[in-house]
Amino acid sequence: MSLQMKKRVFVSSFLLVPLALYAMFVLYPTFKLFQLSFTDWNGLDGARWIGLDNYREVVQSKEVWVSLRNNLIYFLTGLVGVAFSLFLAVLLTGKLRFAKGFRSIVFAPFILNATAVSFMFGFLYETESGAINVALRALGLGFLEQRWLSDPSVVNVSLALIVVWKTVGFYMVILIAALQSIPDDLYEAAVIDGAGKWQSFRFITLPCISDIVKLSVFLVFTGSVQTFEQPFLLTGQGGPGYASMTFALYSVHEAFQFSRYGLASAMAVVLIAIVLVVQLTQHILVREKGDKHEDFK
């Protein structure tokens, strides 16, 4: 065996195990997911082929559209969180005393367990003895009290704010890294040209970090459509009614409560398709921007 062949065998042997694991835990389950999405299977008996019936039910189901509307609330609230993260990133990259300490404090919630965070906010959101309503009554603002986890008009925003509180530090960190990569020469030239802080932020900072902002928006989107822990832990099966039901929670609900694994598989395929479409759109937008920069050069 030649030396070149030995190198190939050596490298292939190292790649074989991870490729086998990838095929076992990613490719095969994905294939079975697509296969089951065209069947009516209760998890015990043989799967019965029903074609596109599951996908028709997903499109026609009122509960699915309600869950997607709830996911949209998570997404919009997450965008507010990204904007706040950008504000903190700009603030903490300036000449602020104890900036590193503040960064650590803001980032700390991100490393906390999601279940523990959810239960912590559950105590805060309690109607009678929760810290939020107690504080409002103490401040004479009792008219602002809410049934944070049982009022359909506020429950999704309440749950979405938990996600924002937990993830704002993560987005702040990646935005700080993007801000620190901007050359100081650009700001110095802007000052010489008479640009103010807002003009520097608008015409230098935002364009330079736009790709990272787009990445943050994409991460917020993928996180919002996969939201599961908060409504499941704090409102049970999406109560009250289906007011806090999310798409991921509804698919799990159909699979494990009603044993409709075929429908749940179809919903998972739809979720994958939504994420892929958004990711492809983001890739096209970023590539078009890169092509314009190349043409400009």
C-alpha beads as a LAMMPS data file, in Angstrom:
LAMMPS data file: protein, C-alpha beads

297 atoms
296 bonds

1 atom types
1 bond types

-500.0 500.0 xlo xhi
-500.0 500.0 ylo yhi
-500.0 500.0 zlo zhi

Masses

1 110.0

Atoms # bond

1 1 1 0.000 0.000 0.000
2 1 1 1.401 3.357 -1.018
3 1 1 1.949 6.219 1.427
4 1 1 -0.835 8.236 -0.205
5 1 1 -3.268 5.342 0.169
6 1 1 -2.271 4.880 3.813
7 1 1 -3.039 8.545 4.465
8 1 1 -6.452 8.175 2.866
9 1 1 -7.269 5.082 4.898
10 1 1 -6.052 6.783 8.078
11 1 1 -8.188 9.882 7.498
12 1 1 -11.208 7.838 6.416
13 1 1 -11.038 5.724 9.561
14 1 1 -11.316 8.876 11.688
15 1 1 -14.236 10.134 9.606
16 1 1 -16.103 6.835 9.645
17 1 1 -17.294 7.009 13.270
18 1 1 -18.708 10.574 13.195
19 1 1 -20.315 9.917 9.800
20 1 1 -21.910 6.742 11.144
21 1 1 -23.212 8.598 14.189
22 1 1 -24.512 11.418 11.977
23 1 1 -26.332 8.935 9.770
24 1 1 -27.756 7.118 12.791
25 1 1 -28.962 10.131 14.788
26 1 1 -29.693 12.716 12.046
27 1 1 -30.188 11.264 8.576
28 1 1 -32.190 8.184 9.530
29 1 1 -34.534 9.996 11.989
30 1 1 -35.100 12.724 9.392
31 1 1 -35.973 10.121 6.775
32 1 1 -38.379 8.385 9.177
33 1 1 -39.920 11.745 10.054
34 1 1 -40.743 12.424 6.399
35 1 1 -42.016 8.866 5.998
36 1 1 -44.302 9.036 9.037
37 1 1 -45.692 12.408 7.965
38 1 1 -47.574 10.596 5.174
39 1 1 -49.102 8.009 7.507
40 1 1 -51.713 7.653 10.223
41 1 1 -49.802 6.029 13.080
42 1 1 -50.741 5.839 16.758
43 1 1 -47.326 4.619 17.903
44 1 1 -48.407 0.993 18.402
45 1 1 -50.198 -0.416 15.393
46 1 1 -48.860 -0.487 11.872
47 1 1 -48.632 2.840 10.085
48 1 1 -51.376 3.377 7.488
49 1 1 -50.457 5.389 4.377
50 1 1 -52.768 8.405 3.957
51 1 1 -50.773 10.594 1.562
52 1 1 -51.093 14.357 2.074
53 1 1 -54.004 14.200 4.536
54 1 1 -51.823 15.230 7.475
55 1 1 -50.528 18.270 5.602
56 1 1 -54.075 19.248 4.618
57 1 1 -55.088 19.075 8.271
58 1 1 -52.112 21.203 9.283
59 1 1 -53.120 23.892 6.790
60 1 1 -56.829 23.750 7.674
61 1 1 -56.512 23.437 11.461
62 1 1 -57.574 26.538 13.380
63 1 1 -55.373 25.547 16.331
64 1 1 -52.282 25.448 14.097
65 1 1 -52.868 29.026 12.942
66 1 1 -53.490 30.150 16.524
67 1 1 -50.199 28.550 17.564
68 1 1 -48.369 30.260 14.683
69 1 1 -49.879 33.584 15.748
70 1 1 -48.532 32.956 19.240
71 1 1 -45.112 32.173 17.766
72 1 1 -45.290 35.488 15.924
73 1 1 -45.739 37.248 19.267
74 1 1 -42.564 35.556 20.512
75 1 1 -40.739 36.681 17.367
76 1 1 -41.840 40.315 17.610
77 1 1 -41.013 40.423 21.312
78 1 1 -37.639 38.864 20.508
79 1 1 -36.932 41.629 18.002
80 1 1 -37.487 44.161 20.783
81 1 1 -35.006 42.127 22.817
82 1 1 -32.409 42.302 20.024
83 1 1 -32.857 46.079 19.833
84 1 1 -32.318 46.288 23.592
85 1 1 -29.263 44.026 23.256
86 1 1 -27.849 46.393 20.641
87 1 1 -28.427 49.326 22.972
88 1 1 -26.577 47.523 25.772
89 1 1 -23.776 46.494 23.405
90 1 1 -23.210 50.076 22.276
91 1 1 -23.403 51.315 25.849
92 1 1 -20.998 48.714 27.236
93 1 1 -18.381 49.151 24.514
94 1 1 -18.030 52.804 25.417
95 1 1 -15.926 54.262 28.207
96 1 1 -18.264 53.140 30.966
97 1 1 -16.890 52.248 34.383
98 1 1 -17.298 48.600 35.381
99 1 1 -18.415 47.754 31.834
100 1 1 -17.020 44.215 32.050
101 1 1 -18.875 43.610 35.289
102 1 1 -22.131 44.779 33.750
103 1 1 -21.529 42.507 30.763
104 1 1 -21.166 39.522 33.076
105 1 1 -24.339 40.431 34.952
106 1 1 -26.374 40.795 31.757
107 1 1 -24.959 37.582 30.260
108 1 1 -25.506 35.489 33.409
109 1 1 -29.190 34.605 32.756
110 1 1 -28.237 32.942 29.466
111 1 1 -26.323 30.175 31.244
112 1 1 -29.156 29.459 33.680
113 1 1 -31.316 26.387 33.220
114 1 1 -34.443 27.193 31.185
115 1 1 -36.674 25.192 33.529
116 1 1 -35.386 27.008 36.609
117 1 1 -35.854 30.381 34.903
118 1 1 -39.427 29.478 33.914
119 1 1 -40.374 28.471 37.441
120 1 1 -38.728 31.600 38.846
121 1 1 -40.887 33.768 36.605
122 1 1 -43.863 31.610 37.525
123 1 1 -43.518 32.869 41.103
124 1 1 -43.118 36.446 39.878
125 1 1 -46.217 36.186 37.693
126 1 1 -48.577 34.773 40.340
127 1 1 -51.770 36.805 40.433
128 1 1 -52.203 37.251 44.197
129 1 1 -48.781 36.769 45.755
130 1 1 -46.481 37.281 42.779
131 1 1 -43.750 39.881 43.207
132 1 1 -44.876 41.916 40.185
133 1 1 -48.469 42.437 41.324
134 1 1 -47.392 42.923 44.948
135 1 1 -44.959 45.650 43.851
136 1 1 -47.637 47.317 41.728
137 1 1 -50.031 47.402 44.669
138 1 1 -47.333 48.766 46.973
139 1 1 -46.617 51.573 44.495
140 1 1 -50.283 52.457 44.208
141 1 1 -50.454 51.076 40.672
142 1 1 -52.885 48.309 41.392
143 1 1 -54.842 49.158 38.250
144 1 1 -51.912 47.752 36.250
145 1 1 -52.200 44.317 37.851
146 1 1 -52.698 41.472 35.412
147 1 1 -53.408 37.771 35.420
148 1 1 -50.079 37.297 33.698
149 1 1 -50.405 33.568 33.005
150 1 1 -54.166 33.166 32.682
151 1 1 -55.309 36.192 30.694
152 1 1 -55.266 35.277 26.958
153 1 1 -54.484 38.882 26.022
154 1 1 -51.185 39.057 27.949
155 1 1 -50.043 35.476 28.532
156 1 1 -47.936 35.184 25.354
157 1 1 -46.163 38.485 25.936
158 1 1 -45.507 37.443 29.544
159 1 1 -43.959 34.169 28.403
160 1 1 -42.021 35.827 25.577
161 1 1 -40.460 38.276 28.030
162 1 1 -38.983 35.310 29.893
163 1 1 -37.170 34.282 26.709
164 1 1 -36.016 37.861 26.144
165 1 1 -34.686 38.142 29.703
166 1 1 -32.749 34.899 29.281
167 1 1 -31.279 35.579 25.826
168 1 1 -30.631 39.330 25.798
169 1 1 -27.131 38.760 27.203
170 1 1 -26.250 36.297 24.444
171 1 1 -27.174 38.720 21.673
172 1 1 -25.400 41.513 23.523
173 1 1 -22.151 39.514 23.550
174 1 1 -22.159 38.729 19.826
175 1 1 -23.064 42.341 19.032
176 1 1 -20.228 43.585 21.247
177 1 1 -17.848 41.336 19.307
178 1 1 -19.145 42.843 16.064
179 1 1 -18.785 46.397 17.381
180 1 1 -15.212 45.766 18.508
181 1 1 -14.290 44.585 14.995
182 1 1 -15.081 48.004 13.494
183 1 1 -11.840 49.956 12.822
184 1 1 -11.465 53.098 14.945
185 1 1 -10.212 54.932 11.862
186 1 1 -13.757 55.081 10.509
187 1 1 -15.030 56.905 13.583
188 1 1 -12.038 59.244 13.636
189 1 1 -12.641 60.157 10.004
190 1 1 -16.334 60.727 10.740
191 1 1 -15.480 63.088 13.611
192 1 1 -13.115 65.044 11.336
193 1 1 -15.941 65.348 8.784
194 1 1 -18.207 66.765 11.489
195 1 1 -20.444 63.726 12.025
196 1 1 -22.262 63.435 15.335
197 1 1 -22.772 60.294 17.413
198 1 1 -26.110 59.474 15.817
199 1 1 -24.725 59.932 12.308
200 1 1 -21.722 57.738 13.150
201 1 1 -24.045 55.065 14.513
202 1 1 -26.361 55.243 11.514
203 1 1 -23.805 55.391 8.712
204 1 1 -20.878 53.453 10.227
205 1 1 -21.964 51.205 13.087
206 1 1 -25.190 49.785 11.648
207 1 1 -23.803 49.019 8.154
208 1 1 -20.717 47.339 9.642
209 1 1 -22.687 45.065 11.958
210 1 1 -25.704 44.497 9.698
211 1 1 -24.735 40.872 9.004
212 1 1 -24.568 40.111 12.735
213 1 1 -27.910 41.853 13.267
214 1 1 -29.415 39.693 10.508
215 1 1 -27.939 36.616 12.153
216 1 1 -29.483 37.671 15.468
217 1 1 -32.869 38.145 13.813
218 1 1 -32.600 34.686 12.250
219 1 1 -31.703 33.142 15.613
220 1 1 -34.672 34.922 17.205
221 1 1 -36.926 33.521 14.487
222 1 1 -35.714 29.932 14.822
223 1 1 -35.968 30.200 18.585
224 1 1 -39.493 31.629 18.437
225 1 1 -40.902 28.915 16.160
226 1 1 -39.376 26.235 18.404
227 1 1 -40.613 27.698 21.702
228 1 1 -41.714 24.911 24.004
229 1 1 -40.456 25.114 27.589
230 1 1 -42.134 28.298 28.828
231 1 1 -45.758 27.584 27.777
232 1 1 -45.439 23.910 28.681
233 1 1 -44.054 24.517 32.161
234 1 1 -46.152 27.548 33.126
235 1 1 -49.481 27.017 31.343
236 1 1 -49.603 23.242 30.956
237 1 1 -50.927 22.214 27.546
238 1 1 -51.104 25.740 26.207
239 1 1 -53.840 26.987 28.532
240 1 1 -55.983 28.889 29.069
241 1 1 -57.655 27.105 26.188
242 1 1 -55.202 27.294 23.313
243 1 1 -54.266 30.903 24.114
244 1 1 -50.597 30.114 24.783
245 1 1 -50.208 27.084 22.536
246 1 1 -47.128 27.294 20.329
247 1 1 -46.439 25.318 17.161
248 1 1 -43.875 23.021 18.795
249 1 1 -46.065 22.503 21.868
250 1 1 -49.076 21.687 19.700
251 1 1 -47.126 19.068 17.741
252 1 1 -45.952 17.426 20.984
253 1 1 -49.527 17.676 22.292
254 1 1 -50.871 15.823 19.234
255 1 1 -48.164 13.170 19.411
256 1 1 -48.108 12.242 23.097
257 1 1 -51.622 13.101 24.276
258 1 1 -53.654 11.942 21.266
259 1 1 -51.083 9.514 19.798
260 1 1 -51.271 11.161 16.379
261 1 1 -47.643 10.688 15.456
262 1 1 -48.260 11.064 11.740
263 1 1 -49.799 14.515 12.174
264 1 1 -47.054 15.535 14.590
265 1 1 -44.439 14.395 12.060
266 1 1 -46.108 16.488 9.347
267 1 1 -46.024 19.509 11.655
268 1 1 -42.319 18.898 12.285
269 1 1 -41.693 18.775 8.530
270 1 1 -43.592 22.041 8.101
271 1 1 -41.473 23.580 10.855
272 1 1 -38.282 22.443 9.122
273 1 1 -39.547 23.916 5.845
274 1 1 -40.322 27.269 7.479
275 1 1 -36.851 27.493 9.008
276 1 1 -35.169 26.486 5.731
277 1 1 -37.116 29.106 3.760
278 1 1 -36.138 31.837 6.207
279 1 1 -32.514 30.675 6.233
280 1 1 -32.410 30.621 2.426
281 1 1 -33.907 34.117 2.305
282 1 1 -31.295 35.365 4.764
283 1 1 -28.502 33.733 2.749
284 1 1 -29.727 35.368 -0.462
285 1 1 -29.939 38.791 1.183
286 1 1 -26.436 38.513 2.649
287 1 1 -25.006 37.260 -0.667
288 1 1 -26.630 40.087 -2.601
289 1 1 -25.107 42.586 -0.199
290 1 1 -21.697 40.959 -0.646
291 1 1 -22.047 41.085 -4.443
292 1 1 -22.917 44.786 -4.283
293 1 1 -19.812 45.437 -2.180
294 1 1 -17.668 43.590 -4.703
295 1 1 -19.179 45.581 -7.566
296 1 1 -18.524 48.801 -5.652
297 1 1 -14.882 47.862 -5.224

Bonds

1 1 1 2
2 1 2 3
3 1 3 4
4 1 4 5
5 1 5 6
6 1 6 7
7 1 7 8
8 1 8 9
9 1 9 10
10 1 10 11
11 1 11 12
12 1 12 13
13 1 13 14
14 1 14 15
15 1 15 16
16 1 16 17
17 1 17 18
18 1 18 19
19 1 19 20
20 1 20 21
21 1 21 22
22 1 22 23
23 1 23 24
24 1 24 25
25 1 25 26
26 1 26 27
27 1 27 28
28 1 28 29
29 1 29 30
30 1 30 31
31 1 31 32
32 1 32 33
33 1 33 34
34 1 34 35
35 1 35 36
36 1 36 37
37 1 37 38
38 1 38 39
39 1 39 40
40 1 40 41
41 1 41 42
42 1 42 43
43 1 43 44
44 1 44 45
45 1 45 46
46 1 46 47
47 1 47 48
48 1 48 49
49 1 49 50
50 1 50 51
51 1 51 52
52 1 52 53
53 1 53 54
54 1 54 55
55 1 55 56
56 1 56 57
57 1 57 58
58 1 58 59
59 1 59 60
60 1 60 61
61 1 61 62
62 1 62 63
63 1 63 64
64 1 64 65
65 1 65 66
66 1 66 67
67 1 67 68
68 1 68 69
69 1 69 70
70 1 70 71
71 1 71 72
72 1 72 73
73 1 73 74
74 1 74 75
75 1 75 76
76 1 76 77
77 1 77 78
78 1 78 79
79 1 79 80
80 1 80 81
81 1 81 82
82 1 82 83
83 1 83 84
84 1 84 85
85 1 85 86
86 1 86 87
87 1 87 88
88 1 88 89
89 1 89 90
90 1 90 91
91 1 91 92
92 1 92 93
93 1 93 94
94 1 94 95
95 1 95 96
96 1 96 97
97 1 97 98
98 1 98 99
99 1 99 100
100 1 100 101
101 1 101 102
102 1 102 103
103 1 103 104
104 1 104 105
105 1 105 106
106 1 106 107
107 1 107 108
108 1 108 109
109 1 109 110
110 1 110 111
111 1 111 112
112 1 112 113
113 1 113 114
114 1 114 115
115 1 115 116
116 1 116 117
117 1 117 118
118 1 118 119
119 1 119 120
120 1 120 121
121 1 121 122
122 1 122 123
123 1 123 124
124 1 124 125
125 1 125 126
126 1 126 127
127 1 127 128
128 1 128 129
129 1 129 130
130 1 130 131
131 1 131 132
132 1 132 133
133 1 133 134
134 1 134 135
135 1 135 136
136 1 136 137
137 1 137 138
138 1 138 139
139 1 139 140
140 1 140 141
141 1 141 142
142 1 142 143
143 1 143 144
144 1 144 145
145 1 145 146
146 1 146 147
147 1 147 148
148 1 148 149
149 1 149 150
150 1 150 151
151 1 151 152
152 1 152 153
153 1 153 154
154 1 154 155
155 1 155 156
156 1 156 157
157 1 157 158
158 1 158 159
159 1 159 160
160 1 160 161
161 1 161 162
162 1 162 163
163 1 163 164
164 1 164 165
165 1 165 166
166 1 166 167
167 1 167 168
168 1 168 169
169 1 169 170
170 1 170 171
171 1 171 172
172 1 172 173
173 1 173 174
174 1 174 175
175 1 175 176
176 1 176 177
177 1 177 178
178 1 178 179
179 1 179 180
180 1 180 181
181 1 181 182
182 1 182 183
183 1 183 184
184 1 184 185
185 1 185 186
186 1 186 187
187 1 187 188
188 1 188 189
189 1 189 190
190 1 190 191
191 1 191 192
192 1 192 193
193 1 193 194
194 1 194 195
195 1 195 196
196 1 196 197
197 1 197 198
198 1 198 199
199 1 199 200
200 1 200 201
201 1 201 202
202 1 202 203
203 1 203 204
204 1 204 205
205 1 205 206
206 1 206 207
207 1 207 208
208 1 208 209
209 1 209 210
210 1 210 211
211 1 211 212
212 1 212 213
213 1 213 214
214 1 214 215
215 1 215 216
216 1 216 217
217 1 217 218
218 1 218 219
219 1 219 220
220 1 220 221
221 1 221 222
222 1 222 223
223 1 223 224
224 1 224 225
225 1 225 226
226 1 226 227
227 1 227 228
228 1 228 229
229 1 229 230
230 1 230 231
231 1 231 232
232 1 232 233
233 1 233 234
234 1 234 235
235 1 235 236
236 1 236 237
237 1 237 238
238 1 238 239
239 1 239 240
240 1 240 241
241 1 241 242
242 1 242 243
243 1 243 244
244 1 244 245
245 1 245 246
246 1 246 247
247 1 247 248
248 1 248 249
249 1 249 250
250 1 250 251
251 1 251 252
252 1 252 253
253 1 253 254
254 1 254 255
255 1 255 256
256 1 256 257
257 1 257 258
258 1 258 259
259 1 259 260
260 1 260 261
261 1 261 262
262 1 262 263
263 1 263 264
264 1 264 265
265 1 265 266
266 1 266 267
267 1 267 268
268 1 268 269
269 1 269 270
270 1 270 271
271 1 271 272
272 1 272 273
273 1 273 274
274 1 274 275
275 1 275 276
276 1 276 277
277 1 277 278
278 1 278 279
279 1 279 280
280 1 280 281
281 1 281 282
282 1 282 283
283 1 283 284
284 1 284 285
285 1 285 286
286 1 286 287
287 1 287 288
288 1 288 289
289 1 289 290
290 1 290 291
291 1 291 292
292 1 292 293
293 1 293 294
294 1 294 295
295 1 295 296
296 1 296 297
